[in-house]
Amino acid sequence: MKKIEAIIRPERLTETIKGLKSIGITGYTVSQVVGRGKQKNTRGVYRGKKYNITLHPKVKMEIVLSDYKVDPAIQTIITAAQTGEDGDGKVFVYPILDAYNIKTGEVDVDIDDLAK
């Protein structure tokens, strides 16, 4: 099993979810985050005063999959989330040693079987 962690632009989330659904991936966790990479600072105005925006709003998707689904998921995320500009995000892949089903307390050997 592997965990995919993708940091993407918030406006690309819907397209990314549609892409994942089209390849049969429907389980994921989404969090709103802020971060900093190569994307340049922007200027904001609050009550007439200008300020620098150094942390940009992003969305973090976390998906745990069987090994054979990882490459198609990564390619789908990249295709759906890509704008070609700085700040498009990153995809990270981590090994998962075990997953446990809280309902049964048993090791979840088939993480992709959503019918359980």
N, C-alpha and C positions, 0 to 999 in steps of 0.2 A: 504494500500500500504506500501511497505517496500523498502528501498534502501540497496543494498548489495555493500559493498566496499571490494574488494579483492586486497591485495598486494601480488604479485607473482613474481617468477623468469622470466626474459624476455624470456628465452629459452622455457618456458612452455606456452607462450601466444597462439601460434597457436593451440596446443592441447586443451587448455581450450576453445578457440573459437569454435573449431570443436565439442567439447562436449556439449557446450551450444546450438549450432545450432541443434544438434541431438535431443534435447528436446524441440525445438521450440522457443528458445530465440535468437533473432537476433538484439536486440537493446541494446547498451552499449556504454560507453565512456571509452577510454583508454588513460592514461597519462604515460609518462616516469618520474620516480621519483628516488630519492636515499634515502637510509635509513639505519638504524642500529637496529639490534635486537640481537639474540644470535649468529649469524654468526660471526666467528672469523675474525680478521684483515687478510688481505692478503698483499703481497709485490708486488709492481710494479717497473718498471724501465723506466725512462724517460731520454733520452740523456745520458745514462750511469750511472745515479744516482738512487739509490734505495730509495723508499719511502713507507710509510704505507698507505694502503687503508682502511679507517675506515667507509666510507659510500659506500654502495654497490648499484649498479644499480638494480632497480626493476620496475615493471609495476603495475599501479593501475587501476583496472577495476571498473567502477561504473555502476550499473544496478538498475533500478527502476521497480518493479514488483508488481503484485497483490499478496496478502498474500498466496494464494494456490500454487503459483509457487516458493516460496522462498526456501522451503526445498529441492525440486529436484535440484534447481540451486546451492545451497550450496554444496550438495553432488557431483554434477558434477564438480564444481570448485575444490573441495578437491581432488577428484579422478584424475582429469587431471593435476593438478599442483603439486602434491605430488612427491617428490623424496626420502623422508625419511631422509634428511639431514637438519642440522641447516640452516636457511635462506630460507626455503620453503615459508614462508609468513604467512599471517593472513587473516581471513574473518570477517568483521564486518557487523552487521545488524542494521539499523536505521529505526524508524517509519517515514513515510511521511504523513503529514497532508493533503496537497492538491497538485495538479499538474494542471498547466494551459497550454492550447494550445495557443501558441503565435499567430498562424495564425488566429484563431477564437476569441481569448480572453476569451474563455469559460473554465470552470473547466473540466479537462480531467478525467472523471469518470472511463473509461475503459483504463487504461494505456497500456494494452497488445494488444489492437486492432490496429495493424499497418496498416490496410487497410484504415484508415481515410484519 
